[in-house]
């Protein structure tokens, strides 16, 4: 999630540009020299930060899965003090919308390149994602206690699909509403989807 306020480190700059380039042209369509040029260092200079492109890809995909889970846990813990499950769910939705709008290249990267990870890294991504889903499922069932677990899980996956569709929307200023308008639209759609569970 985009909560960092400090200036990005060189390593973070490299990862951001690698994610953008991988998403635009595919993992095999980008060379180390191009990533280095995007951050103003030589390609070989990248090896002071990463063992290679495979290590960058693993850190990007494992990293975002871990950050989503950690952010979700923080939101549940913080909002849980109110004792209002609906407030917890609203906080989770807001956090995921921030990710979906601010890290669109990582969504594209996950969809296209996950299978390129080593088995151990891919399994770790899947494990972190399952934990993130179950965090949401627990909150959704607190909001809608009569909804069966499988149905709540299906709703969570459907909402993720909706929110994670942002890479297909184009760029701001080319017909896509501005960020604030898009954030408001996604929030209404996500809340509407979960509200429909109570109508079944």
URSUL-V376075 format. One line per field, one symbol per residue. ss: DSSP state (H for helix, E for strand, C for the rest). phi: phi as a letter, one per 40 degrees, with the letter a starting at -180 (. if undefined). burial: b if it has 24 or more other C-alpha atoms within 12 Angstrom, else e. A space follows every 50 residues. Layout:
BEGIN
ss=???
phi=???
burial=???
END
This chain:
BEGIN
ss=CCCCCCCCCHHHHHHHHHHHHHHHHCHHHCCHHHHHHHHCCCCHHHHHCC CCHHHHHHHHHHHHHHHHHHHHHHHHHHHHHHCCHHHHHHHHHHHHHHHH HHCHHHHHHHHHHHHHCCHHHHHHHHHHHHHHHHHHHHHHHHHCCCCCHH HHHHHHHHHHHHHHHHHHHCCECCCECCHHHHHHHHHHHHHHHHHHHHHC
phi=.cbcbccccdccccccccccccccbgdccbccccccccbgbcddccccba cicdccccccccccccccccccccccccccccgbdcccccccdccccdcc ccbcccccccccbdcccddcccccdcccccccdcdcdccdcccbccccdc cccccccccddccccdcccgbcgbhcdcdccccccccccccccccccccc
burial=beeeeeeeeebebbbbbbbbbbbeebbeebbbbbbbebbeeebeebeeeb ebbbbbbbbbbbbbbbbbbebbbebbeeeeeeeebbbbbbbbbbbbbbbb bbbbbbbbbbeebbebbeeebbeebbebbeebbbbbbbbbbbbbeebeee ebbebbbebbebbbbbbeeeeeeeeeeeeeebbeebbeebbebbbebeee
END
